[in-house]
């Protein structure tokens, strides 16, 4: 038997692991754009996918103080105490440097 591509399923479908028995909707926090890959990929820091079967990640746009703290985020969140996000350069929640607080 041969391995088959998830091509017929379209964007948002793929595989998240090796030895997959079928193509599935990518889970929240992951995406498959189908033009370059049928592998479900983690959304990078500062981006999220809030639904299963996403074909791309969304950028956090709520403004300063909102972001993501990990890859595979399903939503943007208010950065916790002691962390910040600079909406003009990044939507990743980062720890405040020594001598500063949030």
C-alpha positions in Angstrom: 0.0 0.0 0.0 1.1 3.6 -0.6 0.8 6.8 1.4 -1.7 9.2 0.1 -1.7 13.0 0.2 -4.4 15.0 1.8 -4.7 17.0 -1.4 -8.4 16.2 -2.1 -9.5 17.5 1.3 -8.3 21.1 0.8 -7.1 23.8 3.1 -7.5 23.3 6.8 -6.9 19.5 6.5 -3.7 17.7 7.1 -1.9 15.4 9.5 -0.5 16.4 12.9 1.6 13.3 13.4 3.5 10.6 11.6 1.7 7.3 11.0 -1.6 9.1 10.4 -4.4 6.8 9.2 -6.4 9.6 7.7 -6.5 13.4 7.0 -8.3 15.4 9.6 -9.2 19.0 10.3 -6.2 20.7 11.9 -6.9 21.4 15.6 -7.3 24.9 17.0 -3.9 26.5 17.3 -2.7 24.8 14.1 -3.3 25.5 10.3 -2.7 24.0 6.9 -2.8 26.3 3.9 -2.8 23.5 1.3 -0.8 25.5 -1.2 2.5 24.5 0.4 1.8 21.7 2.7 -0.8 19.3 4.0 0.9 19.1 7.4 -0.9 20.8 10.3 1.6 23.4 11.5 1.6 25.3 14.9 0.8 29.0 14.7 3.8 31.0 15.6 4.1 33.2 18.7 1.9 36.3 18.3 -0.6 34.5 16.1 -3.5 32.1 16.7 -6.1 29.9 15.1 -9.4 29.9 16.9 -11.2 27.1 15.0 -10.5 23.6 13.7 -9.7 23.5 10.1 -8.0 26.9 9.8 -6.1 27.6 6.6 -4.0 30.4 8.2 -3.2 31.9 11.5 -4.6 35.3 12.6 -2.5 38.0 14.1 -3.4 39.3 17.5 -4.8 42.8 16.9 -6.4 43.8 20.1 -3.7 46.3 20.9 -0.9 46.7 23.4 -1.1 44.3 26.3 -2.6 41.4 24.3 -0.8 38.6 22.7 0.1 34.9 22.9 2.3 33.2 25.3 2.9 29.9 23.4 2.9 28.4 20.0 -0.4 26.6 19.0 -2.5 29.4 20.6 -6.3 29.2 20.0 -6.8 32.9 21.0 -5.2 36.2 21.9 -5.2 36.9 25.6 -4.4 39.7 28.0 -0.8 39.4 28.9 -0.5 38.4 32.6 1.1 40.6 35.3 4.8 41.0 34.7 4.5 40.5 31.0 3.8 42.9 28.1 3.3 43.1 24.4 4.3 46.0 22.2 1.6 46.1 19.6 3.7 48.1 17.1 6.4 45.3 16.9 5.0 42.1 18.3 2.0 40.4 19.7 4.0 38.0 21.8 3.6 38.3 25.6 7.2 38.8 26.9 8.6 39.1 30.5 9.4 42.7 31.6 13.1 43.3 31.8 14.7 43.8 35.2 13.9 47.1 36.7 10.5 47.4 34.9 7.0 46.0 35.6 3.6 45.7 34.0 
